[in-house]
Amino acid sequence: MEILNQSAAELLLLEFDRIGAGPLVVLGDLNADDAEKLSYAREEAPIRFLVRFFSDQESYKDRDLQVAAQWWPEVDPDVEHVVIFHSREKETTDLRVASALEAFPKAKEIFVVGHNKLGTGNLHKRFSKWFRESDKVASARHSAILRLARPIEGAFPQRQDDWWQSWEFTLDGAKHTIWDLPGVFSRGELDRGSEMLIRNAHDFRGDNVLDLGAGSGVLSIARGLRSPSAQLTLVEHDILAVASAERNLRELGLSDRAKIVFGDVEEVLPGRFDAVLTNPPFHAGSVMTTATTLRWFETMKQLLRPGGELTIVANRHLPYADPLDKAFKNVRVVDEDTKFRVWNARQPR
């Protein structure tokens, strides 16, 4: 969830009369409180919410809102109006707009709303290449609303296949193709941290492997390609990353040895794994936080078999040394450079 979109939701509520009556779909990252307010403001026709993150999906369900996590919406010819919350990654917003055009052909207008710090104020220029009408219709709360209408045929990528990007991943001298979608971590390349973890991960004990925060699945893929007996469980909270990992595992012939869990670590508890791998996230939208990783450390005693191990890579400045020592009896740094550090930890306390 992008915290800046709270202000954008307030602006949308003020200007809700701009959106006509009839079935409405809202795509994007806003918290459950704001989603519930939008739903109450439009009692004559329920809003359907399409979200990206597992935590948003579950918090919406707790409030009995109509919600699904989909990276590309299912076609619905009855939808008349669409609201899209602008993402920090502009290409993700582009994807949402293009998918809405394909999935909701009856919708005559698309409204894009977001905080100015996300670049929403200039989006009307960006989308003028896609639409004959691209106008900023409201501005307040440090946010803006953009109205898009009359799409220009052939001016934008309309098919799902148009949004995939491929790149080459070299493992032990062999090249493999990786596919990913907009917004997925380290799109288009192997990030330095993951490369360091993979380079130091030749001597795992056991074959039952858990990949927390799997992204496009590169850590699991490396383990699966190196060990034909490895059984892989990938946990990921971003539906765009889940779709990417599913494709990569399928195309590299690993699907029969892998399970992808859309959710968080609780969805695999209690579990017993020989190894846990992670290049954990430390941002929630625009906010830096280590809360997710620290919570994962607390679950290791429930996740790891006796003799199992955690291998983690993270930016050097993140304060993980003390929490690791509190969670494990045996912690060592196996590699580091000026930016990243790789830890191996055994014997959960």
Secondary structure, 3 states (H helix, E strand, C coil): CCCCHHHHHHHHHHCHHHCCCCCEEEECCCCHHHHHHHHHCCCCCCEEEEECEHHHHHHHHHCCCEEEECCCCCCCCCCCEEEEECCCCHHHHHHHHHHHHHHCCCCCEEEEEEEHHHCHHHHHHHHCCCEEEEEEEEEECCEEEEEEEEECCCCCCCCHHHHCEEEEEEECCEEEEEEECCCCCCCCCCCHHHHHHHHCCCCCCCCEEEEECCCCCHHHHHHHHHCCCCEEEEEECEHHHHHHHHHHHHHCCCHHHEEEEECCHHHHCCCCEEEEEECCCCEECCEECCHHHHHHHHCHHHHEEEEEEEEEEEECCCCCHHHHHHHEEEEEEEEECCCEEEEEEEEEC
